[in-house]
């Protein structure tokens, strides 16, 4: 029960539930994934890399959200 309280305290109820659902599916081994599935970075490096990727992707998005839909309808 203490582990659940820590998980909910850190992630919030909804994200804790999502995490548990993700690691409960199939034969997923969270410990193994944590050891080998993530880049060998500290939290700050990982956050910086994620922010860089998000910035790169946002540059490729249309300025107007419906621009893609409008472009498809004009063809």
PDB file of N, CA, C and O in Angstrom, chain B, residues numbered from 101:
ATOM      1  N   UNK B 101       0.810  -1.185   0.000  1.00  0.00           N
ATOM      2  CA  UNK B 101       0.000   0.000   0.000  1.00  0.00           C
ATOM      3  C   UNK B 101       0.860   1.258   0.000  1.00  0.00           C
ATOM      4  O   UNK B 101       0.493   2.257  -0.619  1.00  0.00           O
ATOM      5  N   UNK B 102       1.990   1.221   0.682  1.00  0.00           N
ATOM      6  CA  UNK B 102       2.869   2.377   0.738  1.00  0.00           C
ATOM      7  C   UNK B 102       3.415   2.707  -0.652  1.00  0.00           C
ATOM      8  O   UNK B 102       3.545   3.878  -1.010  1.00  0.00           O
ATOM      9  N   UNK B 103       3.733   1.679  -1.429  1.00  0.00           N
ATOM     10  CA  UNK B 103       4.211   1.897  -2.793  1.00  0.00           C
ATOM     11  C   UNK B 103       3.175   2.600  -3.649  1.00  0.00           C
ATOM     12  O   UNK B 103       3.512   3.489  -4.432  1.00  0.00           O
ATOM     13  N   UNK B 104       1.927   2.211  -3.506  1.00  0.00           N
ATOM     14  CA  UNK B 104       0.845   2.869  -4.257  1.00  0.00           C
ATOM     15  C   UNK B 104       0.718   4.327  -3.858  1.00  0.00           C
ATOM     16  O   UNK B 104       0.508   5.188  -4.712  1.00  0.00           O
ATOM     17  N   UNK B 105       0.843   4.613  -2.569  1.00  0.00           N
ATOM     18  CA  UNK B 105       0.751   5.992  -2.100  1.00  0.00           C
ATOM     19  C   UNK B 105       1.876   6.838  -2.678  1.00  0.00           C
ATOM     20  O   UNK B 105       1.658   7.987  -3.064  1.00  0.00           O
ATOM     21  N   UNK B 106       3.068   6.278  -2.738  1.00  0.00           N
ATOM     22  CA  UNK B 106       4.204   6.993  -3.319  1.00  0.00           C
ATOM     23  C   UNK B 106       3.973   7.221  -4.806  1.00  0.00           C
ATOM     24  O   UNK B 106       4.208   8.318  -5.311  1.00  0.00           O
ATOM     25  N   UNK B 107       3.516   6.196  -5.505  1.00  0.00           N
ATOM     26  CA  UNK B 107       3.254   6.309  -6.938  1.00  0.00           C
ATOM     27  C   UNK B 107       2.196   7.371  -7.223  1.00  0.00           C
ATOM     28  O   UNK B 107       2.383   8.212  -8.102  1.00  0.00           O
ATOM     29  N   UNK B 108       1.102   7.339  -6.495  1.00  0.00           N
ATOM     30  CA  UNK B 108       0.032   8.327  -6.684  1.00  0.00           C
ATOM     31  C   UNK B 108       0.509   9.715  -6.286  1.00  0.00           C
ATOM     32  O   UNK B 108       0.170  10.700  -6.942  1.00  0.00           O
ATOM     33  N   UNK B 109       1.290   9.800  -5.222  1.00  0.00           N
ATOM     34  CA  UNK B 109       1.821  11.094  -4.797  1.00  0.00           C
ATOM     35  C   UNK B 109       2.744  11.707  -5.831  1.00  0.00           C
ATOM     36  O   UNK B 109       2.751  12.924  -6.018  1.00  0.00           O
ATOM     37  N   UNK B 110       3.526  10.870  -6.506  1.00  0.00           N
ATOM     38  CA  UNK B 110       4.481  11.363  -7.499  1.00  0.00           C
ATOM     39  C   UNK B 110       3.832  11.660  -8.838  1.00  0.00           C
ATOM     40  O   UNK B 110       4.180  12.644  -9.491  1.00  0.00           O
ATOM     41  N   UNK B 111       2.885  10.818  -9.259  1.00  0.00           N
ATOM     42  CA  UNK B 111       2.316  10.941 -10.603  1.00  0.00           C
ATOM     43  C   UNK B 111       0.911  11.515 -10.636  1.00  0.00           C
ATOM     44  O   UNK B 111       0.469  12.022 -11.667  1.00  0.00           O
ATOM     45  N   UNK B 112       0.218  11.441  -9.535  1.00  0.00           N
ATOM     46  CA  UNK B 112      -1.206  11.759  -9.541  1.00  0.00           C
ATOM     47  C   UNK B 112      -1.979  10.486  -9.831  1.00  0.00           C
ATOM     48  O   UNK B 112      -1.432   9.522 -10.367  1.00  0.00           O
ATOM     49  N   UNK B 113      -3.240  10.493  -9.476  1.00  0.00           N
ATOM     50  CA  UNK B 113      -4.050   9.277  -9.578  1.00  0.00           C
ATOM     51  C   UNK B 113      -4.173   8.762 -11.009  1.00  0.00           C
ATOM     52  O   UNK B 113      -3.993   7.569 -11.253  1.00  0.00           O
ATOM     53  N   UNK B 114      -4.475   9.641 -11.949  1.00  0.00           N
ATOM     54  CA  UNK B 114      -4.701   9.215 -13.336  1.00  0.00           C
ATOM     55  C   UNK B 114      -3.417   8.683 -13.965  1.00  0.00           C
ATOM     56  O   UNK B 114      -3.429   7.620 -14.585  1.00  0.00           O
ATOM     57  N   UNK B 115      -2.306   9.411 -13.812  1.00  0.00           N
ATOM     58  CA  UNK B 115      -1.046   8.956 -14.405  1.00  0.00           C
ATOM     59  C   UNK B 115      -0.539   7.681 -13.732  1.00  0.00           C
ATOM     60  O   UNK B 115       0.071   6.838 -14.390  1.00  0.00           O
ATOM     61  N   UNK B 116      -0.784   7.533 -12.437  1.00  0.00           N
ATOM     62  CA  UNK B 116      -0.407   6.294 -11.749  1.00  0.00           C
ATOM     63  C   UNK B 116      -1.178   5.115 -12.332  1.00  0.00           C
ATOM     64  O   UNK B 116      -0.616   4.039 -12.537  1.00  0.00           O
ATOM     65  N   UNK B 117      -2.457   5.319 -12.594  1.00  0.00           N
ATOM     66  CA  UNK B 117      -3.282   4.267 -13.200  1.00  0.00           C
ATOM     67  C   UNK B 117      -2.777   3.929 -14.601  1.00  0.00           C
ATOM     68  O   UNK B 117      -2.708   2.757 -14.973  1.00  0.00           O
ATOM     69  N   UNK B 118      -2.428   4.946 -15.371  1.00  0.00           N
ATOM     70  CA  UNK B 118      -1.887   4.700 -16.724  1.00  0.00           C
ATOM     71  C   UNK B 118      -0.584   3.916 -16.653  1.00  0.00           C
ATOM     72  O   UNK B 118      -0.363   2.989 -17.433  1.00  0.00           O
ATOM     73  N   UNK B 119       0.275   4.294 -15.714  1.00  0.00           N
ATOM     74  CA  UNK B 119       1.540   3.589 -15.544  1.00  0.00           C
ATOM     75  C   UNK B 119       1.293   2.123 -15.208  1.00  0.00           C
ATOM     76  O   UNK B 119       1.893   1.233 -15.810  1.00  0.00           O
ATOM     77  N   UNK B 120       0.410   1.878 -14.251  1.00  0.00           N
ATOM     78  CA  UNK B 120       0.120   0.497 -13.855  1.00  0.00           C
ATOM     79  C   UNK B 120      -0.493  -0.300 -15.000  1.00  0.00           C
ATOM     80  O   UNK B 120      -0.180  -1.477 -15.175  1.00  0.00           O
ATOM     81  N   UNK B 121      -1.356   0.330 -15.772  1.00  0.00           N
ATOM     82  CA  UNK B 121      -1.949  -0.362 -16.921  1.00  0.00           C
ATOM     83  C   UNK B 121      -0.872  -0.715 -17.940  1.00  0.00           C
ATOM     84  O   UNK B 121      -0.890  -1.803 -18.515  1.00  0.00           O
ATOM     85  N   UNK B 122       0.063   0.200 -18.163  1.00  0.00           N
ATOM     86  CA  UNK B 122       1.124  -0.043 -19.149  1.00  0.00           C
ATOM     87  C   UNK B 122       2.036  -1.183 -18.721  1.00  0.00           C
ATOM     88  O   UNK B 122       2.394  -2.027 -19.543  1.00  0.00           O
ATOM     89  N   UNK B 123       2.414  -1.220 -17.459  1.00  0.00           N
ATOM     90  CA  UNK B 123       3.344  -2.260 -17.019  1.00  0.00           C
ATOM     91  C   UNK B 123       2.650  -3.579 -16.728  1.00  0.00           C
ATOM     92  O   UNK B 123       3.319  -4.599 -16.567  1.00  0.00           O
ATOM     93  N   UNK B 124       1.331  -3.583 -16.658  1.00  0.00           N
ATOM     94  CA  UNK B 124       0.593  -4.817 -16.384  1.00  0.00           C
ATOM     95  C   UNK B 124       0.245  -5.593 -17.647  1.00  0.00           C
ATOM     96  O   UNK B 124      -0.061  -6.783 -17.581  1.00  0.00           O
ATOM     97  N   UNK B 125       0.291  -4.923 -18.798  1.00  0.00           N
ATOM     98  CA  UNK B 125      -0.065  -5.594 -20.053  1.00  0.00           C
ATOM     99  C   UNK B 125       0.972  -6.647 -20.421  1.00  0.00           C
ATOM    100  O   UNK B 125       2.163  -6.490 -20.151  1.00  0.00           O
ATOM    101  N   UNK B 126       0.513  -7.687 -21.020  1.00  0.00           N
ATOM    102  CA  UNK B 126       1.372  -8.749 -21.545  1.00  0.00           C
ATOM    103  C   UNK B 126       2.385  -9.215 -20.509  1.00  0.00           C
ATOM    104  O   UNK B 126       2.068  -9.356 -19.328  1.00  0.00           O
ATOM    105  N   UNK B 127       3.594  -9.449 -20.968  1.00  0.00           N
ATOM    106  CA  UNK B 127       4.657  -9.904 -20.072  1.00  0.00           C
ATOM    107  C   UNK B 127       5.730  -8.824 -19.987  1.00  0.00           C
ATOM    108  O   UNK B 127       6.922  -9.111 -20.102  1.00  0.00           O
ATOM    109  N   UNK B 128       5.306  -7.607 -19.788  1.00  0.00           N
ATOM    110  CA  UNK B 128       6.198  -6.460 -19.724  1.00  0.00           C
ATOM    111  C   UNK B 128       7.011  -6.504 -18.435  1.00  0.00           C
ATOM    112  O   UNK B 128       6.450  -6.668 -17.351  1.00  0.00           O
ATOM    113  N   UNK B 129       8.322  -6.360 -18.546  1.00  0.00           N
ATOM    114  CA  UNK B 129       9.210  -6.360 -17.386  1.00  0.00           C
ATOM    115  C   UNK B 129       9.737  -4.946 -17.194  1.00  0.00           C
ATOM    116  O   UNK B 129      10.703  -4.542 -17.841  1.00  0.00           O
ATOM    117  N   UNK B 130       9.095  -4.192 -16.298  1.00  0.00           N
ATOM    118  CA  UNK B 130       9.463  -2.794 -16.095  1.00  0.00           C
ATOM    119  C   UNK B 130      10.917  -2.648 -15.657  1.00  0.00           C
ATOM    120  O   UNK B 130      11.615  -1.750 -16.128  1.00  0.00           O
ATOM    121  N   UNK B 131      11.381  -3.517 -14.764  1.00  0.00           N
ATOM    122  CA  UNK B 131      12.750  -3.413 -14.261  1.00  0.00           C
ATOM    123  C   UNK B 131      13.749  -3.574 -15.394  1.00  0.00           C
ATOM    124  O   UNK B 131      14.716  -2.818 -15.486  1.00  0.00           O
ATOM    125  N   UNK B 132      13.521  -4.550 -16.252  1.00  0.00           N
ATOM    126  CA  UNK B 132      14.411  -4.767 -17.395  1.00  0.00           C
ATOM    127  C   UNK B 132      14.344  -3.590 -18.364  1.00  0.00           C
ATOM    128  O   UNK B 132      15.372  -3.136 -18.866  1.00  0.00           O
ATOM    129  N   UNK B 133      13.145  -3.102 -18.623  1.00  0.00           N
ATOM    130  CA  UNK B 133      12.976  -1.947 -19.512  1.00  0.00           C
ATOM    131  C   UNK B 133      13.689  -0.734 -18.938  1.00  0.00           C
ATOM    132  O   UNK B 133      14.332   0.011 -19.678  1.00  0.00           O
ATOM    133  N   UNK B 134      13.587  -0.528 -17.647  1.00  0.00           N
ATOM    134  CA  UNK B 134      14.217   0.624 -17.000  1.00  0.00           C
ATOM    135  C   UNK B 134      15.730   0.542 -17.117  1.00  0.00           C
ATOM    136  O   UNK B 134      16.400   1.561 -17.284  1.00  0.00           O
ATOM    137  N   UNK B 135      16.269  -0.668 -17.031  1.00  0.00           N
ATOM    138  CA  UNK B 135      17.727  -0.852 -17.129  1.00  0.00           C
ATOM    139  C   UNK B 135      18.239  -0.658 -18.546  1.00  0.00           C
ATOM    140  O   UNK B 135      19.299  -0.066 -18.752  1.00  0.00           O
ATOM    141  N   UNK B 136      17.482  -1.161 -19.534  1.00  0.00           N
ATOM    142  CA  UNK B 136      18.005  -1.200 -20.898  1.00  0.00           C
ATOM    143  C   UNK B 136      17.191  -0.409 -21.909  1.00  0.00           C
ATOM    144  O   UNK B 136      17.673  -0.163 -23.015  1.00  0.00           O
ATOM    145  N   UNK B 137      15.979  -0.004 -21.570  1.00  0.00           N
ATOM    146  CA  UNK B 137      15.100   0.639 -22.541  1.00  0.00           C
ATOM    147  C   UNK B 137      15.181   2.145 -22.583  1.00  0.00           C
ATOM    148  O   UNK B 137      14.663   2.769 -23.509  1.00  0.00           O
ATOM    149  N   UNK B 138      15.823   2.741 -21.595  1.00  0.00           N
ATOM    150  CA  UNK B 138      15.928   4.193 -21.547  1.00  0.00           C
ATOM    151  C   UNK B 138      17.357   4.619 -21.838  1.00  0.00           C
ATOM    152  O   UNK B 138      18.297   3.874 -21.560  1.00  0.00           O
ATOM    153  N   UNK B 139      17.525   5.806 -22.394  1.00  0.00           N
ATOM    154  CA  UNK B 139      18.888   6.299 -22.622  1.00  0.00           C
ATOM    155  C   UNK B 139      19.619   6.492 -21.292  1.00  0.00           C
ATOM    156  O   UNK B 139      18.992   6.755 -20.267  1.00  0.00           O
ATOM    157  N   UNK B 140      20.920   6.363 -21.314  1.00  0.00           N
ATOM    158  CA  UNK B 140      21.723   6.551 -20.106  1.00  0.00           C
ATOM    159  C   UNK B 140      21.954   8.042 -19.887  1.00  0.00           C
ATOM    160  O   UNK B 140      23.037   8.557 -20.166  1.00  0.00           O
ATOM    161  N   UNK B 141      20.937   8.728 -19.389  1.00  0.00           N
ATOM    162  CA  UNK B 141      20.992  10.165 -19.140  1.00  0.00           C
ATOM    163  C   UNK B 141      20.431  10.441 -17.757  1.00  0.00           C
ATOM    164  O   UNK B 141      19.615   9.681 -17.235  1.00  0.00           O
ATOM    165  N   UNK B 142      20.889  11.553 -17.169  1.00  0.00           N
ATOM    166  CA  UNK B 142      20.224  11.956 -15.934  1.00  0.00           C
ATOM    167  C   UNK B 142      18.940  12.695 -16.308  1.00  0.00           C
ATOM    168  O   UNK B 142      18.675  12.935 -17.486  1.00  0.00           O
ATOM    169  N   UNK B 143      18.158  13.048 -15.313  1.00  0.00           N
ATOM    170  CA  UNK B 143      16.841  13.637 -15.559  1.00  0.00           C
ATOM    171  C   UNK B 143      16.948  14.948 -16.334  1.00  0.00           C
ATOM    172  O   UNK B 143      16.149  15.200 -17.236  1.00  0.00           O
ATOM    173  N   UNK B 144      17.928  15.783 -15.991  1.00  0.00           N
ATOM    174  CA  UNK B 144      18.075  17.067 -16.685  1.00  0.00           C
ATOM    175  C   UNK B 144      18.427  16.874 -18.157  1.00  0.00           C
ATOM    176  O   UNK B 144      17.879  17.559 -19.021  1.00  0.00           O
ATOM    177  N   UNK B 145      19.339  15.946 -18.448  1.00  0.00           N
ATOM    178  CA  UNK B 145      19.697  15.669 -19.841  1.00  0.00           C
ATOM    179  C   UNK B 145      18.496  15.148 -20.621  1.00  0.00           C
ATOM    180  O   UNK B 145      18.258  15.560 -21.756  1.00  0.00           O
ATOM    181  N   UNK B 146      17.747  14.247 -20.012  1.00  0.00           N
ATOM    182  CA  UNK B 146      16.568  13.688 -20.663  1.00  0.00           C
ATOM    183  C   UNK B 146      15.525  14.772 -20.918  1.00  0.00           C
ATOM    184  O   UNK B 146      14.917  14.808 -21.988  1.00  0.00           O
ATOM    185  N   UNK B 147      15.314  15.658 -19.940  1.00  0.00           N
ATOM    186  CA  UNK B 147      14.359  16.762 -20.104  1.00  0.00           C
ATOM    187  C   UNK B 147      14.806  17.704 -21.218  1.00  0.00           C
ATOM    188  O   UNK B 147      13.983  18.143 -22.021  1.00  0.00           O
ATOM    189  N   UNK B 148      16.096  18.020 -21.274  1.00  0.00           N
ATOM    190  CA  UNK B 148      16.607  18.894 -22.338  1.00  0.00           C
ATOM    191  C   UNK B 148      16.435  18.258 -23.710  1.00  0.00           C
ATOM    192  O   UNK B 148      16.059  18.934 -24.668  1.00  0.00           O
ATOM    193  N   UNK B 149      16.709  16.967 -23.806  1.00  0.00           N
ATOM    194  CA  UNK B 149      16.535  16.267 -25.082  1.00  0.00           C
ATOM    195  C   UNK B 149      15.066  16.256 -25.496  1.00  0.00           C
ATOM    196  O   UNK B 149      14.749  16.459 -26.668  1.00  0.00           O
ATOM    197  N   UNK B 150      14.176  16.023 -24.546  1.00  0.00           N
ATOM    198  CA  UNK B 150      12.737  16.023 -24.848  1.00  0.00           C
ATOM    199  C   UNK B 150      12.274  17.409 -25.280  1.00  0.00           C
ATOM    200  O   UNK B 150      11.489  17.535 -26.220  1.00  0.00           O
ATOM    201  N   UNK B 151      12.753  18.443 -24.605  1.00  0.00           N
ATOM    202  CA  UNK B 151      12.387  19.812 -24.982  1.00  0.00           C
ATOM    203  C   UNK B 151      12.901  20.168 -26.369  1.00  0.00           C
ATOM    204  O   UNK B 151      12.199  20.827 -27.136  1.00  0.00           O
ATOM    205  N   UNK B 152      14.115  19.742 -26.704  1.00  0.00           N
ATOM    206  CA  UNK B 152      14.667  19.992 -28.040  1.00  0.00           C
ATOM    207  C   UNK B 152      13.830  19.317 -29.112  1.00  0.00           C
ATOM    208  O   UNK B 152      13.517  19.923 -30.137  1.00  0.00           O
ATOM    209  N   UNK B 153      13.471  18.073 -28.879  1.00  0.00           N
ATOM    210  CA  UNK B 153      12.654  17.335 -29.841  1.00  0.00           C
ATOM    211  C   UNK B 153      11.288  17.995 -30.008  1.00  0.00           C
ATOM    212  O   UNK B 153      10.788  18.117 -31.127  1.00  0.00           O
ATOM    213  N   UNK B 154      10.687  18.418 -28.905  1.00  0.00           N
ATOM    214  CA  UNK B 154       9.384  19.089 -28.975  1.00  0.00           C
ATOM    215  C   UNK B 154       9.492  20.390 -29.759  1.00  0.00           C
ATOM    216  O   UNK B 154       8.601  20.714 -30.545  1.00  0.00           O
ATOM    217  N   UNK B 155      10.573  21.140 -29.555  1.00  0.00           N
ATOM    218  CA  UNK B 155      10.766  22.398 -30.284  1.00  0.00           C
ATOM    219  C   UNK B 155      10.948  22.138 -31.774  1.00  0.00           C
ATOM    220  O   UNK B 155      10.398  22.867 -32.600  1.00  0.00           O
ATOM    221  N   UNK B 156      11.713  21.106 -32.126  1.00  0.00           N
ATOM    222  CA  UNK B 156      11.913  20.762 -33.539  1.00  0.00           C
ATOM    223  C   UNK B 156      10.597  20.392 -34.194  1.00  0.00           C
ATOM    224  O   UNK B 156      10.306  20.830 -35.307  1.00  0.00           O
ATOM    225  N   UNK B 157       9.813  19.599 -33.516  1.00  0.00           N
ATOM    226  CA  UNK B 157       8.533  19.162 -34.085  1.00  0.00           C
ATOM    227  C   UNK B 157       7.554  20.314 -34.212  1.00  0.00           C
ATOM    228  O   UNK B 157       6.789  20.372 -35.175  1.00  0.00           O
ATOM    229  N   UNK B 158       7.565  21.231 -33.255  1.00  0.00           N
ATOM    230  CA  UNK B 158       6.613  22.347 -33.316  1.00  0.00           C
ATOM    231  C   UNK B 158       6.941  23.289 -34.466  1.00  0.00           C
ATOM    232  O   UNK B 158       6.047  23.969 -34.970  1.00  0.00           O
ATOM    233  N   UNK B 159       8.194  23.348 -34.893  1.00  0.00           N
ATOM    234  CA  UNK B 159       8.568  24.186 -36.045  1.00  0.00           C
ATOM    235  C   UNK B 159       7.960  23.663 -37.338  1.00  0.00           C
ATOM    236  O   UNK B 159       7.760  24.423 -38.285  1.00  0.00           O
ATOM    237  N   UNK B 160       7.666  22.373 -37.380  1.00  0.00           N
ATOM    238  CA  UNK B 160       7.129  21.762 -38.593  1.00  0.00           C
ATOM    239  C   UNK B 160       5.607  21.755 -38.628  1.00  0.00           C
ATOM    240  O   UNK B 160       5.008  21.347 -39.623  1.00  0.00           O
ATOM    241  N   UNK B 161       4.985  22.202 -37.549  1.00  0.00           N
ATOM    242  CA  UNK B 161       3.524  22.258 -37.524  1.00  0.00           C
ATOM    243  C   UNK B 161       3.046  23.499 -38.258  1.00  0.00           C
ATOM    244  O   UNK B 161       3.719  24.530 -38.227  1.00  0.00           O
ATOM    245  N   UNK B 162       1.901  23.421 -38.914  1.00  0.00           N
ATOM    246  CA  UNK B 162       1.369  24.611 -39.579  1.00  0.00           C
ATOM    247  C   UNK B 162       1.025  25.681 -38.552  1.00  0.00           C
ATOM    248  O   UNK B 162       0.625  25.374 -37.429  1.00  0.00           O
ATOM    249  N   UNK B 163       1.186  26.951 -38.951  1.00  0.00           N
ATOM    250  CA  UNK B 163       0.886  28.065 -38.049  1.00  0.00           C
ATOM    251  C   UNK B 163      -0.593  28.083 -37.685  1.00  0.00           C
ATOM    252  O   UNK B 163      -0.961  28.380 -36.548  1.00  0.00           O
ATOM    253  N   UNK B 164      -1.423  27.767 -38.651  1.00  0.00           N
ATOM    254  CA  UNK B 164      -2.862  27.721 -38.412  1.00  0.00           C
ATOM    255  C   UNK B 164      -3.243  26.254 -38.234  1.00  0.00           C
ATOM    256  O   UNK B 164      -2.948  25.438 -39.107  1.00  0.00           O
ATOM    257  N   UNK B 165      -3.888  25.903 -37.131  1.00  0.00           N
ATOM    258  CA  UNK B 165      -4.176  24.486 -36.857  1.00  0.00           C
ATOM    259  C   UNK B 165      -4.938  23.774 -37.966  1.00  0.00           C
ATOM    260  O   UNK B 165      -4.713  22.584 -38.187  1.00  0.00           O
ATOM    261  N   UNK B 166      -5.824  24.456 -38.663  1.00  0.00           N
ATOM    262  CA  UNK B 166      -6.632  23.808 -39.695  1.00  0.00           C
ATOM    263  C   UNK B 166      -6.028  23.933 -41.087  1.00  0.00           C
ATOM    264  O   UNK B 166      -6.687  23.600 -42.072  1.00  0.00           O
ATOM    265  N   UNK B 167      -4.797  24.402 -41.188  1.00  0.00           N
ATOM    266  CA  UNK B 167      -4.170  24.607 -42.492  1.00  0.00           C
ATOM    267  C   UNK B 167      -4.059  23.302 -43.275  1.00  0.00           C
ATOM    268  O   UNK B 167      -4.260  23.292 -44.489  1.00  0.00           O
ATOM    269  N   UNK B 168      -3.747  22.225 -42.607  1.00  0.00           N
ATOM    270  CA  UNK B 168      -3.610  20.935 -43.292  1.00  0.00           C
ATOM    271  C   UNK B 168      -4.955  20.498 -43.847  1.00  0.00           C
ATOM    272  O   UNK B 168      -5.036  20.045 -44.988  1.00  0.00           O
ATOM    273  N   UNK B 169      -5.997  20.626 -43.064  1.00  0.00           N
ATOM    274  CA  UNK B 169      -7.339  20.241 -43.512  1.00  0.00           C
ATOM    275  C   UNK B 169      -7.762  21.103 -44.695  1.00  0.00           C
ATOM    276  O   UNK B 169      -8.297  20.586 -45.677  1.00  0.00           O
ATOM    277  N   UNK B 170      -7.531  22.403 -44.614  1.00  0.00           N
ATOM    278  CA  UNK B 170      -7.886  23.304 -45.717  1.00  0.00           C
ATOM    279  C   UNK B 170      -7.103  22.953 -46.977  1.00  0.00           C
ATOM    280  O   UNK B 170      -7.658  22.964 -48.076  1.00  0.00           O
ATOM    281  N   UNK B 171      -5.833  22.646 -46.825  1.00  0.00           N
ATOM    282  CA  UNK B 171      -5.006  22.296 -47.981  1.00  0.00           C
ATOM    283  C   UNK B 171      -5.513  21.022 -48.642  1.00  0.00           C
ATOM    284  O   UNK B 171      -5.505  20.921 -49.868  1.00  0.00           O
ATOM    285  N   UNK B 172      -5.946  20.066 -47.867  1.00  0.00           N
ATOM    286  CA  UNK B 172      -6.464  18.821 -48.428  1.00  0.00           C
ATOM    287  C   UNK B 172      -7.770  19.050 -49.180  1.00  0.00           C
ATOM    288  O   UNK B 172      -8.016  18.402 -50.197  1.00  0.00           O
ATOM    289  N   UNK B 173      -8.596  19.947 -48.702  1.00  0.00           N
ATOM    290  CA  UNK B 173      -9.883  20.208 -49.344  1.00  0.00           C
ATOM    291  C   UNK B 173      -9.750  21.030 -50.617  1.00  0.00           C
ATOM    292  O   UNK B 173     -10.663  21.029 -51.442  1.00  0.00           O
ATOM    293  N   UNK B 174      -8.639  21.728 -50.796  1.00  0.00           N
ATOM    294  CA  UNK B 174      -8.471  22.544 -51.997  1.00  0.00           C
ATOM    295  C   UNK B 174      -7.874  21.746 -53.142  1.00  0.00           C
ATOM    296  O   UNK B 174      -7.828  22.234 -54.271  1.00  0.00           O
ATOM    297  N   UNK B 175      -7.424  20.556 -52.883  1.00  0.00           N
ATOM    298  CA  UNK B 175      -6.810  19.737 -53.950  1.00  0.00           C
ATOM    299  C   UNK B 175      -7.845  18.978 -54.718  1.00  0.00           C
ATOM    300  O   UNK B 175      -7.509  18.243 -55.646  1.00  0.00           O
TER     301      UNK B 175
END
